[in-house]
Amino acid sequence: MEINKDIFRSYDIRGIAGIDLTEEFAELLGKTFGSYIQDRGEKEVIVGHDCRESAEYLVRGLEKGLISTGVKVYNIGMVTTPMVYYARKLLKIGPAIQVTASHNPKEYNGFKMCVEEENESIYGDRILEIYDYMVRGKFIAGNGSKEDVSIKEAYIEEITKRVKLGNRKIKAVVDCANATAAVATVETLEKLGAEIIPLYCDIDPTFPNHHPDPSIEKNMVDLANKVKETGADVGFGFDGDGDRIGIVDDKGNMIFGDMYMLIMWREVIKNHPHANALVEVKCSQKLWDELEKLGAKPEFVRTGNPYIKAKMKEKNVPFSGEMSGHIFFRDEYYGFDDALYAAARFLRMMSNTDMKVSDMLKDTKNYVTTPEITKNVDDDKKFDMIEKAVNAFKMLGYNVVDVDGARVIFENGWGLIRASNTSPKVTMRFEATSEEEVEKIKKEFEKVLDEISK
């Protein structure tokens, strides 16, 4: 069969179900992955899937291919991606595949793959290794088996055992966007002792109410309205496969990933004084300011949850995250991105203070920040464009943080341009002490980008 290399992305395999991803392709991937892991001494693999309609035939093909190579498949059913990560710990099995397209539209699906037990999902060159194996087509033949395993109760118990709420009773609205997070979220948070108001917590793979991406403000409007209508203390939104969280405060204002981190670092730092801290290049200067105030040692890190998780291990960082809502706790948890655990930790923090969420950022400096601005640039051109931009700003004498594109430091703010890891785009973001300063930085970026495009 013809294999579309473009579906092999930076973090996973992802494409349109029924076109890019067929049952035949899934079987081929199963043969590939089964052979790949056996070459590394593994004979067992975990398979889970999200709520998408195409999951049924993709899992069927995947399992057929895996079993044909002689491995044993543990099917854990419809689960969030963090539940797959947890199953690897529980069952002590490294290899795993989650069939999911995360927050992509309903017609998409994909495969997130794990190999070694000590690492999370594979990315970058490791994804291309899978492609090379597939193209080579030299698969191991065997006679494997399959066992269905439920890990839901153990997962819920794991979180409720690790997180205990304080005396304050918290009322929270939970928006699962009709997606896979509904499998365990409401039940878990209620077992913690919070009063939970469910919103769109019935599973419907057509996502009839809004897109399952809590980093986009329009997807959080219903949640914000419900929080205000019910007088709730906080609202939590979840993405399509449950590894990203979005938050609205008691007034319905959105708390982005960097501000979630700012609030939670105040708790984490108590047990980890002077800790190393990672600041994703898209994050606000406000987070950096707060980390320095807390006595932490911040440094910039590139966007992309696999890169951040790897850097956390290297630098022994207890806690980190991304603007997009991937949050990683290594202080009291496993270090993988689990939106449900992130919600539980936020509830615990809230239950031990009388402060409203809307007051938690009042003592921080105000900055004017733009949303992400995207520009379509072909995949084969975007990295060259970014390299030229980095060099141009350095030639002009600016302080440039170049761990991921160019975060250019100005007197009263910063601007960022970087290549998207998942699509043919470059993204930009700007922040400064006033609207006027933001416009000045934007104009300087426009001037440089005009020059390098000539």
N, C-alpha and C positions, 0 to 999 in steps of 0.2 A: 504494500500500500504506500501511497505518497504521504510523506510526513512533512507537516508545515513547521519549519524550524522556528518561526516567529512566535509560536505558542509556548516556547521554552523561555520563560521570563527570568528576571533576576532572582525572584524568591520562590517561584513555583511554575507549574505548567497551567496555562489558563487560556480558554478560548470559548467559542460558541458551541454549545451542546448540540449534537446532531449534525454539525458541519465540521468543525475542527476536532471535536471530541465525540467519537462514536463508540459503540460497544466494541467494535473491531480494534479501534485505537487503544481502548482501555485494556483489552486482552494483551495487546502487544506491549503495553507499558508493564503489565503484570509479569510477562515473560522477561522483560528487560530488568525490572527491579528485583525479581526473584533471583535472577542470575547474578546481578550486581552485588546483592547482599551475601550470597553464598560464596562469592569470590573473596569476601571479607570475613568469612567464618561464621555467618549467621544463618539460622535455619527457621526462624519464626518471624512473623510480621503481624502488626495490628492494622486493621482497616476500619475506619469510621467514615461517616458522611454527614453533610448538612441536610437541610430540608428541601433542597431543590428537586423538582420533578424528575430531572434527568439522572439523579443519583442512582435510581433503581437499576437502570441498564449499565451505567458506568461501573458500579460496584460489581455487578454480575460479570461483566467482561474482565475487570481487574482481578477478581478472585479466580476466575477460570485460568487466566494467564499465570498467576502466582502459583496456584496448585500444580500446574503442569510442569513447573520447575522443581517440584519436590519440597517446597516449604510448607509449614503449617500456618494457616491464617486464623487469627483471632478477630472475629467480626464483633465490634462493640456497638453497632447500630447507629441511629441518629444521635449525634453528639456535637458539641461545640469543638472547635480546634483545641482550646485549652484542656478539654476532657481527654482528647487523644494524647496530649503531652502528659497529662496525669496518669493515663493508663500505662504509659511506658514506664513510669516510676512504680506503679502498683504491680504490674505483671513482670517487671524487670526484663523487658524486651526493648531493644533499641530501635529496630526498623519499624516504621509505621507510615501509612499513607492516609491522609484525610482528603476525601473527595469534597471539594468546596471551591466556590468562587468568591468567598468572603462577601464584600459589599458590592460586587459587580451586579449589573441588571440581571433580571430573572432568566434571560436566555443563555447566560454564561454558566460555565462550571470549570472545575480545575482540580489539580492534585498538589497538595503540600506533602512533601516527603521528608522523612527522618531516617537516619542510618544509625550512627553511634548513640548509645544510651546517654552519654554525657553531654551531647550537643542537641540543639533543637533542630528545626527544619533546615534542610540543606539549601544553599543559595549560590549564586554566582557561577564560578567554574564547575562546581559540583553538579549543578543542573545540566551544564553542557556535557559533563561526563555521562550522564544518563542518556542524553541525546546520542552521543557517540556509540554507546552500547547498543542502543536501539537500531541505529543505522547499520552497525556491523552485523547484527542479526545472529550472532553465535550464542544461542541460549542453552542453558542446562536443561536436560530432560529428566523428569522424575515423577513421582506419584505422591503429591502432598495431601493435606487434609484441611478441614475447616472446623472451627468450634465457635459457637455464639457465646459471648460473654457480656454480662451487664456490669458496668462499672459506676453507674449513676449514684447508687446509694453510698458507695465508698467515697466517691468524689464529694458529695454533699457533706458527709461526715468529716472528711478531711478539712473542709473550710470551716465548718461550725466548731470543730475541735480546736482549730488554730486561732479563731477570732472570737473573742468574748466582748459583748457590748457593755458599756457602763450604765449608770443609773438613769440617764436621760432617755425618755422614750422618743424615738424618731419616727416620723411619718414620711414615707418616701413613695413617689410615683415611679413605676418601672415601665419603660417602653421597649419592648423586644422587637418592634417593627415587623411583627408576624413571622419572625425568622427563628433560627435555631436556638438562640439564647433562651427561648421560652421553655426549653426542655428542663431546665433546673433552676432558673434564676429566682422566680417568685418563691418557690418552695424553700430554697436555701436561705434567702433573706428573712423570710418569716420565721424559720427555725432559729435564726440569730436573735429574734425578739423584736424586730422592727415591724411597724404597721405598714403594709405594702398595698398600694393602689395600682392594680395592673392596668396597663394601656397597651393594646395591640399585642397581647400575650398568647393569643391563639395562633397556631402555626398555619400559615397560608403562603405557599411558595410563589404566588403571584405578587406578593407584597402590595396589597391593595390600598394601603393607607399612605405609606411614604417609603422611599428608598431606604434600605437598611445601612445607612452611613451616618453616624452621629457626629462626625466632624463637620458636616454641612449644616448651616444654621436653619435653612428652610425645613430640614428633616426633623428639627427639634421644636418647631413651633407648637405642635399639638401637646408635646410634653410640657413645655413652658406654660401653656394655657391651663393644663390640668393641674399643675403645681399651684398656680395662683387660685384657681377655682376651688381647690380642696384645702387650701391653707397648709400644704405639705411643706416640710422643712427642706426638701431636696428632690431632684428628679434625676434618674439615671436612664440613659439611652444606650443601646447595644447595637453592634454591627451585625452583619449577616452570619458570621461564624463565631461570634462571642469572644473575640480576642481584643476588641477595642471598645472603650467606654467614652461616653459623652455625658456631661453633667450640666444641669441648670440649677441656679440657686433659688432661694425662697421667693425671690422677686421675678423669677422667670428669665434671668440673665444667664447667658451661656458661659460656662467655665471651660476654657480650652485646655488641651493636654499640658501645656507649660504651666498654666496657673494651678491645675490639679497638683502638679509636681511641687510647685512653690509651697502650697498649703501642706502637703504631706511631708515634705522635707523637714518642716518644723517639728514633726513628731519623730521621724526617723533619726534625725541628728542627735537626739537625746541619748540614744544608745550607741551612736557611732560618731563621736565628736571628731572634728577635723577630717571627716571622710572625703575621699575622692568623689567628685560629682561630675556627671556628664551632661552637657548642654547641647542638644541637637541644634544644628545651625539655623533652623527655622524659628527657634524659640525666642521669646522676648528678652530684652536686656533686663527686664524686671526680675526674671528668674536668676540671672547671673548676679544681680545686685543682692538679692535675698540670700543666695548661697554664700557670698562673701560675708554678709552680715552675720550669718549663722556660724561662720568659722569653717565652712567646708572649702574644698579646693577644686573649683570648677575648671573644666576644660571643654572645648568644643569637640563635637563628634559628628560624623556624617549621618545623614538621614538613612533609615532602613533598619527595621527591628533586628535582623540577624547580626548586623554590624554592631549595633549597640549592645546586644547580649554578649557578643564575643569580647567587646571592650570592657564590659562590666566584670567579666571573669578575669581578664588580664590585669585590670587595675583594682580588683577587689572592691567594687562599688556596690553598696548595699541596696540601692534603689535608683531607678531611672525611668525614662519614658520618651515618648515622641509627642509632638504637636497633635498628631492624628488620633491619639488616644490609646496607643499601645503602651501599657504600663508594666514595669518589671520590678517585682519585689524579691530581693535575695536575702533580706534581713531575717524574715520569718517564714519564707515560702521558697519555692523552687527556682525562681528567677525567670520563668517563662511568662509571656503576656497573657493574662487571664483577667478579663473585664469583670467577671463576677467576684473574684477575689479582691480586685481593686475597689469595687463597690462596697464590699464587706469592710475593708480597711478604712474607707472613708466614713462609713457608718460608725465604726468604732471610735474614730477621731471625734466625730460629732457628738457621740453619746457621752463623751468625757469633758464636754465644755458646754456652757450656756450660750456661746456666741452663735449668731446666725451666720450661715454661709455667706450671705451678702455683705457681712461686715469683715470677713476674714482677709480681704485684700485692701482694706481702707488705709492701712498704714504704709502702703507701698507707693512708690513714685508713679505718676501717671505718664503713659506714653501713648501716642497716636500710632496705631498699627493697621496696616492694610491687610485684607485677606490675601490669600495666594492669588497671584495673577499668572495665568498660563498663556503660553505662546506655542503654537504648533510648529515643530521643527522635526524633520525626518530623523529617524533613529541613527542613520549613518552620518548625520551632520551635527547632531546636537552636542556631542562631546567635544568636537573640534571648535564649535562656537564658544563653549564654556572655557576651553583652554585659552582661546584668544582673549576672552573677556578678563580672565585672571591676569594674564600678562599685561593687558592694556591698563588695568587699574594699578598694577604694581609700577608700571612705567611712569604713571602720573604721580607716584609718590604716596599712594594711599596704603594704609595698613589693611592687608587683605588676609582674612582667614580662609585658607584654601583646602580644608579637609574634605569639602564637598561643594564644588563650584566656587563662587566668590562671595563671601560675606564681607562687604566693604565697610570699614568703620569711618564714620564722619564725626565731626565735632559734636553734633547734637543728635546722632542717631546712626542708623546703618541701613544698607540695602543688600539684598541677596539675589543672586541668580544661580540656578543649578539645573542640571539635567534630571528629568524624571527617570526613576528606575523602572517604571512599569508601563510607560506609554511614550509615543513620539512627541514629546513636549519639553519645553524648558519652563521652569516656574520662577516667579519673582515675588519678593515680599519686602516691604519697607516699614521702618519704624523710626520715630523721632519724637522730640519733646513737644512738637506742635504740628498742625496741618501745614503751615508754611514751610517748616523744615522738611517734612515728608515730600512736599512738592519739589523742593530744591534737590533732594537726593534723587527723586524720580527723573528730573531733567538731566542730571549728571549721568545717570544710567542710560537714558535715551541717547545722549550725545555719544557716549562710548559705544553703544550697540550700533548706532548708525555708522560709526567709523569702521568697526570691524566687519560690517556687512558689505562694505564697498569692494 
